[in-house]
């Protein structure tokens, strides 16, 4: 199976052949490859690729620079046993990446696994959510093309960050089910840090503290949540959050 890692150190793995991040033609080569992988189900114009690499203010000579990057990417693909010119095809002012069979791509697997984990939770199968949520969490916490800048990269990073938050919430639920209470607190706290206005994270943290036998800390979490929403949004917590607060007060 062809395996492509776009998070952390970019890597292409094809059987026993492996190409690491250092083999790509610099940061722009890594960004171009990531873009072509993520958009491989459609042809992308040279202008589109150029905007991802340089923004809207294209430098002089960008056309030849892009051709050079693509040529080097074809050579790199050939080094893992793919036919570069037939894998990365250019025609009509567009590029399209044709990968053999169905490759494994880490960011796509993370998206698949978080859907699987959330479906298991909705079905009440917390054990079934354990493995998929762990995979999604492991992938999504790795940086996407570190060092690169640009609008497309920001969008991809935000999407990966959203998967990370959802995976952490799944992990917190699974940890509570498995009576790993300290881990549940840790996962829920990270959700609150990443998404302070996401009340589901605050509720998870409250429940995790209660599970630990620390109702007082759960009430402090509620108060911080209430104060934040009032100060920043001029609103009150949701009915679900208020109800959980009342349940904790009732003991």
Secondary structure, DSSP 8 states (H G I E B T S, - for coil): -EEEE-BSS-EEEETTEEE-GGGSSHHHHHHHHHHHHHTTTS-EEHHHHHHHHH-SS--TTHHHHHHHHHHHHHHHHHHTT--HHHHEEEETTEEEE--SS--EEHHHHHHHHHHHHHHHHHTT-HHHHHHHHHHHHHHHTS-BSTT--SHHHHHHHHHHHHHHHHHHHHHHHHHHHTT-HHHHHHHHHHHHHH-TT-HHHHHHHHHHHHHTT-HHHHHHHHHHHHHHHHHHHS----HHHHHHHHHHHH-
